[in-house]
Each structure stands twice: as C-alpha cells, then as structure tokens.
C-alpha cells in the first residue's frame, strides 16, 4: 500500500484570534472525523465497537466504576497496525485536532488571565488558572507526541501465538513524518515556555524551525514538473517559510534573550536563518531610547513585537541599499503594520491601568507605556516622512522642461510638503519625555527637551519649503499671480532664516549639517526667484504680451497676434447691450412738436428774397 501524504499544517486554521471559538470548531471537526464511515468503528468511544483493535485492554479490577466498565470504551491508537493507519487520513487528523483543541483551550485561559472579563464569569485565582492552563498544554503535547508516534509506526498485523510479528512499512511518507515532528517540537516548546524552561524551549523551537526550513527546501526541489504540482509546491514552500520566520523564529529569539538575561551562553546555530537573528536576539529589545529616557520593555508580547519590527526594518534597509533607494512597497507596508501592532499592544496594556489609583508604581508603569507609545509613533512617522522627502527629490529630478509639466511637478511637490508638514506637527505633539518623578499621568503634557526643539525646528523648515513651492506655482506663466508669489517668497525666506537659527542650536539632530546646507541653498534660490518674479510681473504689465483678439477687432493695432489665423469669431461672440441707454432718457426731455407758424414765416421770408433775385446767379440761388 502506498504511504499517505497528509498536509497537517495546511489543514489547520491559520492564526486564530478567538481561541474559545477555535476550540469549539475543533470539537465539531473531531465529531465529523470520528463519524466518518471508514473509521467509525475505530475512533468512536462507544462500547458497540469494543471488538476494534484500538480498544484499550483494561487491567483486571481497574476502572472502579468508570466509563470504561459501562457504555464508554477507551481507545489506544498505538494498537492500530500500520496497514490500518495507512487506510485513511482521519487516523492522523484525530490526534492533530485533539492537540489543537487543548492548545486553544490553554490560550483561551491565558487570555482570561490577562483580562478577567473575557472568561465565563466565574472568578478563579491566578494560580488555578495557571494550573489549568499548564494542564491543557500538557494534554496538547501528549496528543502531538501521539501523532508523531503514529506517523513512524511500524506495527504489523496481529499474529497467532508462537508466530513472529513482522514489522510493517510506515503508514505515511517522509514529508508527513517531518510535519508531525515539527508540530510536536513546536508544541513541546510552547509547554516549556509556559513553564519558563527556556533551555528546553529554545532546543524545541530550534528543532521545529530547522524542520520547517527543511520541508520548505524539499518542496522546492521535488515535484513531477506539471504546472499544477509546481503551484502546490510553491504554496507549501511559502507556507512553511512563513511559519518558520513569522511564528517560530520570534519565539526562539525570545527564549534566547531570556537565557542570555540569566547569564546562559547559547551556541544556537539555526540552519537557514540569517545571522541577524542571533544579533537581534543578543541585543534584544529589553530597553528603548526615547527623548533622553531609557525605557524598559517588560511585557513579553511587546518584546516579541519589537523584535519583529527590528527584523522588518533591517529587511527594508537592506532592500533600499541593494536597490539603490527603491524598495518594495510590500515590505514598507509590512514595517508600518509592525509599528501599528506595537501601538495596539500598548493601547491594550494602558487600558488595564486606566482604572487604577495613582501611585508611584502605577505612574511608573504608565510612564513606561506612554514613552513606548511615543517611540512607536515617532518611528512610524519618521519612516513615512523620509519616504515622502525621497519622493519630492525624485519629482524635482525628473522635472519637465515644458511649462505645463513644470507646473504639475510644482503642484506635486507642494502637495507632498503639505503631508510632510502635518506629520512634522504630529511629531511635535507626540507623548513622552520628562522623568518619572515629574510624570502626573497625563500622556500629552508638554515637556521642553531636545526632541521638542528639533521637532519645532523641522516644522519651520517644512513650512518654508512649502511656501517656496507654492510661490513657484503662483509664478508659473500659466497662473501669473506674481503678487501672491512675491508675498509667499518673503514668507518662505523669513521662515527659512528662523529654521536655520533653530536647527543650528540643535547639536544632536540627525543629518544636521546636510539639512543646514540644503536650507542655505534654498535661501539663495529664493533671492533669485524674487528677481525673476519681479521681472515677470513688470513684463506682464508693459503690454508686450501677444494679443489674443481676432483680426477684425484689432485692425488698427500693429502687434504680433498669438494666432495669425484667428480672423473672427464664428459664430460671433455675444456682447452685452443696455436695455434703456441713459442718453436717450435725457434727450427725451428736450423733444417736442415742430413750431409750424414760425417755420412757415421763415419759408415765406426766404421765398420772397429768392423770387427777387434774377439773372444767372439768381437762378443758382434757387
């Protein structure tokens, strides 16, 4: 019979968040596994199937009225021959989900220890909760060990007395056996860590990590070459690599750190893991430096989260170095998410202290969390600001020569400096700093220190650069708001000189000399830009610009048109006409009927004189 291949880890739920719900799911899953028709008689704990080979043989006189004597039968899966085990995968999934259920129950109890409101409402002492948690974890380990033994079983079919029992082949292939060993090592490491047996936990996690790396390597090199198999192997390789680096490696680093804190020298050599693992574990994240304070990180979850962030940051920096400044966005977002996880953990821990009465110990704990919160937010904002400034530099390097493209790049730069200014103001308002003695429990109290001076100086610098690029936008020929540009340039120069003074006073500021040099260059550019804007403003008022009127509207103007082919508007443009011109309203007051009498008198007089005239001249006068 061909050995089975069972993907044990892939069949489990990845990273459950609600452990109680996951334990309930495992119970329902076990019920379905045990009621499957091929394995029903071997896995159900009912007396009806007592004749099964897996029924545990009770010693005479044992039981004392227990379930084993009545409707319940106890099962020992080690009694199953290898041929029966190879007949169905449920024989291996049953102990796997039993172990998962016990582990999830242990984790749920751990959550109840941290937050008593999560439990079932019954108040239990911490010692009882811890004892129950350890008991569940031991049960999970026993099932994981059983799974490991079943995958390596060579028990043959039962023979009659006197016959020699022959060893059978193992029921599963090498891949499944390695998965079972890795799972059992990981579970034993969890138990040792809960019992604070750091040496055993370190050894077990190292074994689990090595096995996961080996499985990932074997899946990469195996396969029959078909596209479907290649995709499956690629998924498995990614799964076990992720599990080794993101699940087991942080636990292993934490155990190594605890050993080194106790003075135990570890010579742990992890196959496939980079040397940065040992260096990060050796340096540890037991303390962080923020605003002239050395803050101790005492919570295990926070330590592990900071270790993870440290690794992600190193990967991001290596990626930037290798790609000459252009790194993968996925790693950048993963690093930001790592800082978000730290902030979320600090918020959870701080909420537990909110209802406690103020005192020296409580204030010290609050001071610790406030500074860790400020540290995580500062590192995140610093990362985003550095990336945005790199984007601005990239935009200015590829600035187009056309007026339209140049204006677009000025707009993009000004928009990015808007975002940078918001982040800089957020840095200036970060919590933290001061000392424990002067801490009054207020996370956002103002503390005058070097950090705040640097943050305010950076705000001035970014305000100056924002005004400068806004002035460049207004001075563009397409916009033509030269008076606005001059005012913005004056403001940019004033802010730049203030920023130079403030940054010059900050001796410990990162990249101080580089920032000062760039800011001095900007001040020189502002002076040159002012001269250019003044000249553009004068030229715009002198009328030397090309006319945009049609030919029929400028027949008597001797100028150069913007478009020589622009003769007239077709159809003609609409022109406004007054409904009642004021001239006619005034003239109407002087209009009257003709004076007929006077007109006839004048005509008669001129008529008589005309008749008296004779001769050639008289004829012409008529």
Secondary structure as UniProt FT lines:
FT   TURN            8..11
FT   HELIX           19..34
FT   HELIX           37..39
FT   HELIX           40..43
FT   HELIX           47..49
FT   TURN            50..51
FT   TURN            53..54
FT   TURN            60..61
FT   HELIX           67..69
FT   TURN            70..71
FT   HELIX           77..79
FT   HELIX           82..85
FT   TURN            86..87
FT   HELIX           90..114
FT   HELIX           116..118
FT   HELIX           126..151
FT   TURN            161..162
FT   HELIX           174..194
FT   TURN            195..196
FT   HELIX           198..221
FT   HELIX           227..243
FT   HELIX           244..248
FT   HELIX           249..261
FT   TURN            262..263
FT   TURN            271..272
FT   HELIX           276..283
FT   STRAND          287..290
FT   TURN            291..292
FT   STRAND          293..296
FT   HELIX           300..322
FT   TURN            323..325
FT   HELIX           329..353
FT   TURN            354..355
FT   HELIX           360..397
FT   HELIX           403..428
FT   TURN            437..438
FT   TURN            443..444
FT   HELIX           450..474
FT   TURN            477..479
FT   HELIX           482..505
FT   TURN            507..508
FT   TURN            510..511
FT   HELIX           512..541
FT   TURN            542..543
FT   HELIX           551..553
FT   TURN            555..556
FT   TURN            564..565
FT   HELIX           582..587
FT   HELIX           588..590
FT   HELIX           596..612
FT   HELIX           615..621
//
